[in-house]
Amino acid sequence: MNQRGKNKLERHYKAVLNELTDEIFERAAKRQMTWIQLAEAANLCYGTVAKLGNRVTRFPHFRSVVKLGAAVGMYQIRLVVDKRVRRKAA
């Protein structure tokens, strides 16, 4: 895979993680959870949650996203690479 293709995959991965993060924080807001409560429910430190919420973290660890998702009732989280992006990256 060339560098250009890698960049497309990285951008797609980041976009998907950002969508998941948005969904997680929206669900937490609907449950009226503070970021502190979300951090405690996900067994993560508050700083991690705050950095994700404020978009300081560019590429969050997938396990952090999974923990946060589980804390708001998202038990099946999968990252699916769009076939069009994969094909163009090759």
Phi, psi and omega in degrees: 000132180279169182298322180297317178296321178298318180297321178295317178296319179297318179296318180295315179301315180296319180297318180293317178296322178295321177296317178298316180298317177302314180298318180298312182291329175294316178295321178296319179295320178297328177274003181057041178269135172281167178295329177294315179296320178297316179298316180295318180294328181268356183059044176237160177282153182302322181301322178296314181294317180296319179295322176292316181295326180268005179061032175282320179281120182280314181235089181293152174296138181300322181296328176293318178296319179296316179298316179294319178300315179297326181294337180248015174092011176264095188270341179239102179245125178229141171261124179242123178279127178300128183301327179295320180292318180297316182296318180290331183285335184287000000 
